[in-house]
Amino acid sequence: MSSAAQPTIIVGIPAFNEGETIAAVVAGSAPYATEVVVVDDGSSDLTSYRALRAGAVVIRHTSNGGKGAAVATLFRHAVQQ
């Protein structure tokens, strides 16, 4: 019998001013993932706070770099896991 390790499944969510909906997105993703990571790309609302409260790992950019920058941050985080 093989003792293969379970795969790590990371759901990565780039977000900008998604405070109203991010908690529901995190909650909907969590059952399918080992880890849910939200990159808050410089939001001025409660995106980071609500994502964290919903159980996500939050990485915060201090300014908006666009979706590409957020996705690059997600990939860097995933490689480090």
C-alpha positions as CSV (number, residue, x, y, z in Angstrom):
1,M,0.0,0.0,0.0
2,S,1.3,3.4,-1.0
3,S,1.6,6.2,1.6
4,A,1.5,9.0,-0.9
5,A,1.1,12.5,0.6
6,Q,-2.2,14.2,0.0
7,P,-1.9,17.0,-2.5
8,T,-1.9,20.6,-1.4
9,I,-4.7,22.5,-3.1
10,I,-4.5,26.3,-2.8
11,V,-7.4,28.5,-4.0
12,G,-5.9,31.9,-4.9
13,I,-8.2,34.9,-5.1
14,P,-7.0,38.2,-6.3
15,A,-9.2,40.9,-4.9
16,F,-9.6,44.7,-5.1
17,N,-12.4,46.4,-3.1
18,E,-14.4,43.2,-2.8
19,G,-15.3,43.7,0.9
20,E,-19.0,43.1,0.3
21,T,-18.5,39.6,-1.3
22,I,-15.1,38.3,-0.3
23,A,-16.3,36.4,2.8
24,A,-18.8,34.4,0.7
25,V,-16.2,33.6,-1.9
26,V,-13.8,32.4,0.7
27,A,-16.4,30.3,2.4
28,G,-17.5,28.8,-0.9
29,S,-13.9,27.9,-1.8
30,A,-12.8,26.5,1.5
31,P,-14.3,23.0,1.3
32,Y,-12.3,22.4,-1.9
33,A,-8.9,23.6,-0.7
34,T,-6.2,23.0,1.7
35,E,-5.7,26.7,1.9
36,V,-7.5,29.8,0.6
37,V,-5.3,32.7,-0.1
38,V,-6.6,36.2,-0.9
39,V,-4.3,38.8,-2.3
40,D,-5.8,42.2,-1.5
41,D,-4.4,44.4,-4.2
42,G,-4.5,47.7,-2.4
43,S,-8.2,47.8,-1.5
44,S,-9.6,50.8,0.3
45,D,-12.5,48.9,1.9
46,L,-12.6,46.0,4.3
47,T,-11.6,43.3,1.9
48,S,-8.5,42.1,3.9
49,Y,-10.4,42.2,7.2
50,R,-13.4,40.2,5.9
51,A,-11.2,37.7,4.1
52,L,-9.2,37.1,7.2
53,R,-12.4,36.7,9.3
54,A,-13.7,34.2,6.8
55,G,-10.6,32.0,7.3
56,A,-8.4,33.0,4.4
57,V,-4.7,33.7,4.4
58,V,-4.4,37.3,3.4
59,I,-1.5,38.9,1.6
60,R,-1.9,42.6,1.2
61,H,-0.4,44.9,-1.4
62,T,-0.1,48.5,-0.2
63,S,-1.1,49.8,-3.6
64,N,-3.1,48.5,-6.6
65,G,-0.8,46.7,-9.0
66,G,-3.5,45.0,-11.1
67,K,-4.6,41.4,-11.5
68,G,-1.3,40.3,-12.9
69,A,0.6,41.5,-9.9
70,A,-1.9,39.8,-7.6
71,V,-1.7,36.5,-9.5
72,A,2.1,36.7,-9.4
73,T,2.0,37.1,-5.7
74,L,-0.3,34.1,-5.4
75,F,2.1,32.0,-7.5
76,R,5.1,33.1,-5.3
77,H,3.1,32.1,-2.2
78,A,2.2,28.7,-3.7
79,V,5.8,27.9,-4.6
80,Q,6.8,28.6,-1.0
81,Q,4.3,26.1,0.5
